[in-house]
Amino acid sequence: MTLIEKFTQIDIMIGPNHRTKVTEGEAGTMEYIAEDFAIAFAEWIRVCKLKQRPYDFENVRELLKIYKEEKEL
């Protein structure tokens, strides 16, 4: 399943009793944001390895947490 397909399955609450699905256009925007984030994270990991930072590069979740803290995300 593609990222756009996953996004279009998301229900959004518009009001207390109304839900709608993400449109393909909105999903495309969300995909762009997700890809941009993934690329920035991958570049950060590459730089960390080049600088030989003492991180556990096997623990991706911990790396993501550190990345988000460093970038204040």
N, C-alpha and C positions, 0 to 999 in steps of 0.2 A: 504494500500500500504506500502511495506517495505521501509526502508531507501535505500537499494541497488536499488530497483526499481525506487525510486525518483531520485537518482543520475544518473542512466542510461538514464534518460530522458533529462538530461542537454545537451545543444548544446555548443560546444567549437569552438571558432573562431581560425582556424589554419593560415589563411591568410586573405587578404582583401575580398576574394570571396569564401572561403572554410570553411565549418562547418563540424563538426563530432560529434558523440555522445560519451559519456563516456563509456568505456568498462566495463564489469562486474568485471574484475580484478581491474581496477582503482576504480570502485565503492566500491569494498571490502576494498581497502586501505582507501578510504574516510570514509567509515562506521567505520573503526577502529579508525581513528582520531576523528570522531564525538563522538563515544562512550567514548573514553579516555577523551575528553573534558567534556562530560556530567558527567562522574564519578567524575572527579576532582572538578567540580562545585558543585555537590551534597555533596561531602565530605566537601568542604569549607562552605557550608550552615550549615551542621551539626555542625561543629566546632564553627561557629558564634553563633548558638543557644546555644550550651553548654557553651560558654563564655559569653552568654547573651549580645551580642552586640546590640546596639540600632537601629537595622535596621527594616524596614517595611517588614516582611517576607511574606506579602500578595502580594507585588509588585515584582514579579519575574524579570521583565524587569529591574527595578532599581537595584536589587541584581546582575544581570548579568553585568550591567554597572560598579558597584562597584568592582565586582570580576575581571573584565578585567583591570580596572585601577590599582588595587592592584597587580595583577600578570603581569602588563605591557604587556598585550596582544593586 
